[in-house]
Amino acid sequence: MCENEVKVEGMEEVAEVVYEDITLTCRDCGQEFVFTAGEQAFYAEKGFKNQPKCCKACRDKKKNAERGERQYFIATCSECGGEAKLTFQPSSDRPVYCSKCFEARRSAQ
C-alpha cells in the first residue's frame, strides 16, 4: 500500500495519510518502543511535529515524579462498614463509600 491515499468526496479531494508503526529508542532508558500508527495519527491530529523521545514507562515515571507522592486516607464506608481508601480528607458531614459500594450506587442511578 502506498504512503498517501486519495479519496474523492464530492468535488473536493481529501488526502488521507496512512501511518505505519515505527520502532524508536528511548533516550532515558535505551529500550526500544513502538510508535504505533494510531499514536502517529493522534500526534498529527493534535498538531505535534516531533516523534516521542521517551517510551511510555519513562514518560509516566517523569509525569508522576512531578506530581509527587499521592496521599491516601482511610475511612469507614457509610454503607457496608468496610474500609474505604480515599485520595481526599473525608469530612464528617458527608457519607464516604468504599469502591464496591460507590460503584453500586453509581450504577443504580
C-alpha positions in Angstrom: 0.0 0.0 0.0 1.3 3.5 -0.8 2.1 6.2 1.8 -0.8 8.5 0.7 -4.3 7.5 -0.3 -6.6 10.0 -2.1 -10.3 9.9 -1.6 -12.7 11.9 -3.7 -15.7 13.2 -1.9 -18.0 15.4 -4.0 -15.9 17.9 -5.8 -13.0 18.0 -3.2 -10.0 15.8 -2.9 -9.1 14.7 0.6 -5.7 13.2 1.1 -5.5 10.6 3.9 -2.1 9.7 5.2 -1.6 6.0 6.0 0.8 5.5 9.0 2.9 2.5 9.8 4.4 1.5 13.1 7.9 2.9 13.8 10.4 1.4 16.3 12.2 4.2 18.3 14.8 4.1 21.1 14.0 5.8 24.4 16.6 8.5 25.3 16.1 7.8 29.0 16.3 4.0 29.4 17.7 3.0 26.0 14.9 0.4 25.4 13.2 0.2 22.0 9.5 1.1 21.8 6.9 1.2 19.1 5.4 4.5 18.0 2.2 3.0 16.6 0.2 4.1 13.6 -2.6 5.1 15.9 -0.3 7.2 18.0 1.1 8.9 14.9 -2.4 9.8 13.7 -3.2 11.2 17.2 0.1 13.3 17.1 -0.8 14.6 13.7 -4.4 15.4 14.7 -3.1 17.4 17.7 -0.5 19.2 15.6 2.5 17.7 17.3 5.5 17.9 14.9 8.1 15.7 16.8 8.1 12.0 17.5 8.2 11.0 21.2 11.7 10.7 22.6 10.9 8.5 25.6 8.9 5.3 26.0 5.5 5.4 27.8 7.0 3.9 31.0 9.6 6.7 31.2 7.1 9.4 30.3 4.7 8.1 33.1 7.6 7.9 35.6 8.6 11.5 34.8 5.0 12.7 35.0 4.3 11.0 38.3 7.6 12.3 39.8 6.5 15.9 39.1 3.1 15.3 40.7 4.6 13.9 43.9 3.5 11.0 46.1 -0.2 10.6 46.4 -1.6 10.6 49.9 -4.4 8.3 50.9 -6.8 8.5 53.8 -8.6 5.5 55.4 -12.2 5.9 56.4 -15.2 3.7 57.2 -17.7 3.1 54.4 -21.1 4.6 55.3 -22.9 1.7 53.6 -21.2 -1.6 54.4 -18.8 -0.5 57.3 -15.8 -1.7 55.4 -12.5 0.1 54.8 -12.6 2.9 52.2 -9.3 4.2 50.8 -9.7 7.8 49.7 -7.5 10.3 47.9 -9.1 13.2 49.9 -9.6 14.1 53.5 -13.1 13.0 54.4 -15.4 15.4 56.3 -17.8 14.2 59.0 -20.9 15.9 57.3 -20.8 13.7 54.1 -21.0 10.0 53.6 -18.0 8.0 52.4 -18.2 4.8 50.4 -15.7 2.0 49.6 -15.0 1.3 45.9 -17.6 -1.5 45.8 -20.4 0.5 47.4 -19.5 3.6 45.4 -19.7 1.6 42.1 -23.0 0.0 43.1 -24.6 3.4 44.0 -23.3 4.9 40.7 -24.7 2.1 38.6 -28.1 2.3 40.4 -28.6 5.9 39.4 
